[in-house]
Amino acid sequence: MKLRRSFSLLTAAVICTGMLSGCAGKTEESSAVGGDTSVTITEASTADPIDTEMTPLEFTAGIKVGWNLGNTLDATGTGLDSEMSWGNPKTTEDMILKLKSAGFNAVRIPTTWEKHMDESYTIDAAWMARVQEIVDYAYDNDMYAILNMHHEEWYYPDNANKDAASARLEACWTQIAEHFSDYDERLIFEGMNEPRWKNTSFEWNGGNDEGRAVVNHLNNVFVDAVRATGGNNEHRFLMVCPYGANSGESALAALELPDDDRLIVSVHAYIPYGFALAENGTTKWVADRGNCTTEIDQLAEVLDRLFISKGIAVIIGETGAQNRENEEFRCNWAEYYFGKFAEMGIPCFWWDNGAFFSGEKFGLLDRRLLQFKYPLLTESIMKAVYGEDADFDIRDESKCAYSGCLNEVDDPGTDVYCKLHAAEDAA
């Protein structure tokens, strides 16, 4: 694939004074918000052709399995260094290539924009360039990429905030859509991430009438803003979510899709909750026990009845089961979960926040070592999606003498990563 753009880090700061544009042949320079690093962006002269005949279900059939670049661009700090502010290393193309070699053919790129725009909602050019660079790591290697808005506080979905949220959502997505206008359908835009009434009794229960209605309204604002930019964005596949991206039937049934035939429903489902996400949940999951499979089976039935059977595509944009030193049971869960939805044509994206030793431990790829910490689990995901004969580059034969690390060393006490992991584990 042709090289679409070039990036140059400059030492002089140049202030961006206008809206970003995806115009062919345009070069833009800008400084990072709160920083002194500039990025020069050279736009491609022509757009990649987009398949306007493909249906949403035909499109999602090509997305086999995805991975989230979690706790990275979605960190809520300012400047380019915010990418690493939650403890993950700077994203590299080698990370994405490692994922591809393991069988992942799609990457979701959670991105927070709030701290990277000015009072007029103009997105900082250096931040846009860094987001673009990471999108290109996937796109230029023939993978799918989902770009979203993540951890934004400003689109709180109630009536009091409805107009303000609509104005900012339209301004932001207009800029993003224009900037990426020449990408083909393998770049997907996702309007919002889990819009909900935070810190209320309605946060995670599927919402109330007001919250669900405002989410429906904001979905329309998002779709209209992208479509209005024209070009490939007239036909780009767009992801819209119910209140909170909730997987409960009440939230899903309340989703009113915009009048558009190129939409995909976005759902998040860490189920069964007690095994997958709960802080002090169970360590065991067995496929022949109803209490283990019921929530998954029920979600599959609801998604089929409300969407798939009607020709409406679905992506489970976040899922996973956090580590409780129970890889065998996580393998059993992954085979059932990913296999169940793969049979229905619903791609699933593992939420990888890079956490292995504390917090919600959803880490899958050790981004520093470019190794899968739980190869059996990763293999189980791939076999569920591609079949028992799936053969991907997942295992790395080098294992550290310290069980909390992956690399091969004679003395784990002298190795920087072993010492780092041992210290994190002790903490």
N, C-alpha and C positions, 0 to 999 in steps of 0.2 A: 504493500500500500504506500502511496506517495506520502512524503513528509508534508504535513499540512501547515505547520507553523513553526517558527523558531522563537526561542526565548533567549534573551540576553540580560544578565544582571549587570546593572550599571551602578556606579558609585554616586552620581549626582542625582539629587531629588528633583523631580518635575511634577508640578501640581496639576492634577486633572480637574478641568473646569466644566466638563460637559458630560452628557450621558454617553455610555459606552455604545458602540455600534458594531454590527457584524458586516459592514459594507466591504465589498470585495476590494482588495488591494490597499486597505487603509492601515496605517501604522499608528499606534498610540503609545504614549509613554506616561507613566504616572508613578508617584511615590506611594509606599504603603502607608496606611493610616497610622500615625504615631511613630513612623520609622523613616529611614533615609535610604531605603532600597527601591530602585526603580526597575521596571520591567518593560522591555520593548516587545510588542506583539506585532507580528507581521501576518496579516490575514491572507487566507487563500483566495485566489482570483475566481475560482468556480466552486459551486456546491456539489457535493456528492449526490448522485441521483437517489431518490427515495421511492420505495415501492408503494404506490398509491392504491394498488388493487388488493393487497394483503389484508385479511381480516384480523381483528385482534386475537382470536383464538389461533389462527395460523401463525401469527407473530409469536405469541407466548410459547407455542410448541417448540420453537427454536431455542428458547432460553431453558437450558437443562437444569442448572443449579447455580445459585449465586452466593456471594460473600459480601458482608458489610465492612467497610473501612471505618469501624466505630471508634469513638473517642479520639478523633483526629481533627478533621476539618470542622467537626461539629462542636469543638471546644468553644467556650464563650468568651475568650479573651480578645485582645486587639492585636493588630499587626500580624506579619507572616509567621512569627514564632509561636503564635497561638496554636498552630498545628501540633506542636509538641508539648503543650502546656499540661496535658492530662497524662503525660508519662510515656506516650508512644514515640518512637523515633520518626524522623522525617520520612515521608513516603517516597519510595523509589520504584522505578519501573521493574526492577528485579523482583520486588515483592509481588507485583501483579503477574509477572511471568511465572513465578513459582506457583501461584494459584492456578494459572492456566494449565501448567504441566500436570497438576494434580486432578484436573477435571472440571474445575469451576470455569464456566464460560460467560459469567456476568458478574459485575461488581456494582454494588450500590454505594454511592458516595454521599453520606450524610454531611450536610454543609450548613453552617450557621452564617447568616449574612448580617445580622443586626448590628454587630460591632464593627462592621466593615463598610458602613454607608454613612453619609453625612445627613444633615438635617433635612435636605431636600430629597433624601432617599437615593442619592447617587452612589452606586457601589464603587468602592475603591478599585482602581484598575489593576494594582499589583495583586490584590486578593483574587480578582477575577482571573488574572493570568495564572496564578498558582492553581486555582481550581481547574482551569482549562488544561494545565499541564498534567494533572492527575487523571482527568477524564481521558486525555490522549494516551496515557499509559495503557488503558483498556481498549479504547477505540482503535488506536493504530495497530493493535495486536489482535484485531478481528474479534473482540469481545463486546458484549453489551455493557452499557453503563447507564445507571439510574442516577440522576442528579436531583437533589431535593432541597427543601428548606427544613432545618432541624434545630430544635432547642430555641426557637424564636418565642419571645415572650409577648410580642406585639399583636399576634393574631388570636388573642383570647376570644373565643367565640360566644360573646353575649351581645345583646341588642345595644348596650351602651357603647360598645367598642366596634360595632359592625361597620360603620362608615369609615372610621380611621383605619381599621384593618384592611378594608377593601381598597382604599387609596394606596396604601403602602404595598399591598400584595400586587396590585396592578403595576405599580411603578417598578417593583423589583423584578417581576417575571417578564415585563417588557424588555428590560435590559438584558436579562439572562438569555431570553429567547433570541433577541437580536444578535447577541454575541456568538451564540452557537448555531446560528441559522443555517449554516452550510453543512452541518452534520446530517448523515442519513438516519434511518429509523432505528439504528442500533443505539442511539442516544435517546433516552426516555426522560421526560421531565415528570417529577412528582410534586404536586402543588404544595402540600403541607405534611408535617409529621405529627401524628397524634394530637390534633387540636382538641382541647378539652378544658374544662373548668378545674384548674389545678387547686389542690388543697381544699377541695370541697367533697361532700358526700357523692357528688355526681362525677367525680374524676374518672373512675375506672369501671363504673357500672353500666356503661352504655349511654349515659347522659340523660337529659330531659328534653322536652319539646323545643324550648328556646335554643339550647346549645346545638341540638341536631339541625334545626332550621338554619342557624347562622353558618354552620359548617357547609350545608348544602349551598347556601348563597356564596360563600367564599370559593367553593369549588367552581361555581359558574364564573366568578371573577377571574380565577386563574385560567380557565380554559379560554375565555374570551380574550384575555390579554395575550396569551401565546398565539392564538389563531390570528389576531389582528396584525402580527408582525409579518405575516405572509411567507412566501417561499416554502421551504421544507417544513416550516412550522405549521402550515395549513394542514399537513397530513401526519405530523409527528404523533406517535402514540403518547398519551398523557395518562398519568396515574392519579386517581382521586380516591379519597378515603372517607369512610364513615366517621362519625364522632369518635375521636380518640384512636382511630384505626382499629377500633374494638372488634373482636371476633364473635361477640355475642349476637344472637339473632335479632334482638331488639334494635341494636345499633345498625346492623346490616340491612334490616328491613326498612329502616327509616332513611336510608341513603337514597336520595333522588338524583339520578345521574343527569348531568347537563345534556342538552340535545346535541349530541355529537357521536359519530359512529367510530371514533378512534380512541376509545377510552378503555382503561384497565382499572379494576377495583383493587385498591391497596388494603391489605389486612395484616395485622400483627397477631401472632398466636404462639405464646409460650405455654403450651399445654401438654399434659395436665399440669396445672400451676404448681401443685405440691411437689412434683418431681422436677419440673423444668426451671422454675424461677423462685419459688418461695425461699426466704432466707434460711429457715431451718426445716427445709422440706425433706422428703424421703429420699433415700439413696437408691431405691430399687424400682425397676420397671420391667414387667413381664408381659409379653404379647398375648398370652392366653388368659389373662385376667381382665374381666370386664371393667373393673374400676381403673385399670391402666389405660384402656383403649377408648372408653366411652366418649370422652371429650373430643378426641381426635375424630372419631367416627361421626359424631354429631356435627362438628364443624364441616366435615366433608359433605354431609347430606345437605346442610343449609346452603353452602356455597354452590352446590350443584343445582338445588331447587331455585334459588334466587337469581343466579347469574349464569353458570356454565350452560345449563339446559336452555337458556334464552340467548345463547351466543355471545354472552358478556364475559370477557376474560378477567382473570384474577391472578394476582401475584401475592404470595405471602412474603412481604418485604422484610420481616424480622421474625426469626424463630431461633431456637437453640435450647439446650439443656445444660445448665452450668455444672462445672466440675465439682463433685463431692468425693473425689477419689473412687469413682465408680464407673470406670470406662466401659466395662462389660455391659452394664445396664444402659449406659448412654448409647452404646452401639445398637443394642436391641431396640431402643426407642427410635434412633435415627433410621434404622432399616424400615421400621413400620411407618413412621411419620413421613419421611421423604418419599418412600415408595408409594404410600397411599395417595399423596397429592400428585406425584409424577404420573400415576395412572390416569388421573383426571385432567392432566394438562395444566396443572397449576405449579409454576416454579416456586421453589422456596429458597430464601436467602438466609444463611446463617449469620447471626449477630456476633461479630468478633470485635470485642472492645479491647483486646490485647491484654486482658487481665488473667493471670495464672495463679497468683499467690494471695490475693486479697480482693475484697469487694465481690461483685457479681462476676464469677470466674467463667466467662464465656470465651476466653482466648483459645484459638485453634492454631493459628500460624504464629510462630515466634518470629516477629518481623526483624529482629536484630540478627538472628542466626539463619533466617530463611529455611526454617525447618518446622514441620508439623509436630507439635508436642504430643498429640494423641493420634498417631497414624492409624490405629485400628478404627477409631471413630471416623476419621476422614475417609478411610476405605469403605466403611459401612455406608456412609452417605453416597459415595459414588456407585457402589453396587446396587443400592436402592434405586438410583436414578438411571444408571446405564445397564444394569443387569449383572449377574454373577460373574460374567467374564470380563468385567471392567478392569482395565490394567493401566494405571496411571503412575506417574512419578511422585509417589507420596513418601515412601520410607527413605530415611537417611540412615545408613548403617552405623554412622559414628554416634556413639552414646557416651555421655559424660559419666564419670565414676560417681559423681554426685547425682542422686536420683532427681533432683529438682531442676537439672539442666540437660541440655541435649548434646553438647559437643564433646568430642573425644579428647581427653587430656590425661597425662600421667598423674598429675597432682592437681585435683580440683581446687586446692587452696591457693594455687598460683594463677588460676585462670580468671580473667576479668568477669566473664559472664557467670561462671560458677560462683564466684564470690558475690556478685550482684544478686543472683537468684537465692543463694543461701541466706543472705542478709534479708531479702524480702520475705522469704519463707519464715525466718525466725521472727520477723516483725508481725 
